Amino acid sequence: MKKGLFITFEGGDGAGKTTQVNLLSDYIVNKGIDAVTVREPGGVPVSEKIREIILDNVNTDMHNITEMLLYAASRAQLVSQIIIPALNEGKCVICDRFVDSSYVYQGLARGLGIDVVKTVNDIATQRLIPDITFFIDLDPETALKRRLALTKPDRLEMEDISFHRMVYQGFATIANMYPDRIKRINASGKAEETFSQVKEYIDPLICRYTD
Ligand code: TYD
């Protein structure tokens, strides 16, 4: 039976999501809470191998359905090998992207539709739903600037700005679909300002570990 706390972070490329994941992970561990932090696609050896295939710049001919199934396959392994066992032990699990990314990228931006993506992912996740999801909300133009200043883009990051606008709109749509679970976090300021919004939601949830 699930006793732990499952937290996910979502958002477009370059929104600063991974920085927030790391800040939250440090914050929780510093409170003495047993936490596991993972990223998608990846997180365990099988899933990291799948990640290499998905993100490889050579694979320009990958079909949208292949891509959706690879994300789901990577997720199935991570959920069964790490996330569910950790939650059953009462741990706090923080995941950098989860099923909402598939709804948005594969379902909406690639046009496969949310229903198809949900059907496949209900199998992959064993219907596990996060307790809380943070949508790290930054407009795609600013995100692109931040991103290009930092790294060499991978296959998905090379998509043009119109794709990133679609992704952004997609996250806004999903956030409206699940308003109880998904919290929209304004990421236009400094990382610490973004994190203080995250903390406001997290503090009441983690008091069960610290009280
Ligand atoms: P990554 O380099 O981890 O990007 P980020 O740091 O922004 O999370 O690459 C993940 C890419 O995979 C990103 O472009 C979003 C995409 N993605 C999907 O299309 N579907 C999914 O289900 C997931 C988890 C990620």
Boltz pocket constraint, residues with backbone or C-beta under 6 A from the ligand:
constraints:
  - pocket:
      binder: B
      contacts: [[A, 11], [A, 12], [A, 13], [A, 14], [A, 18], [A, 40], [A, 41], [A, 71], [A, 96], [A, 97], [A, 98], [A, 99], [A, 101], [A, 102], [A, 103], [A, 105], [A, 106], [A, 154], [A, 156], [A, 157]]
      max_distance: 6.0
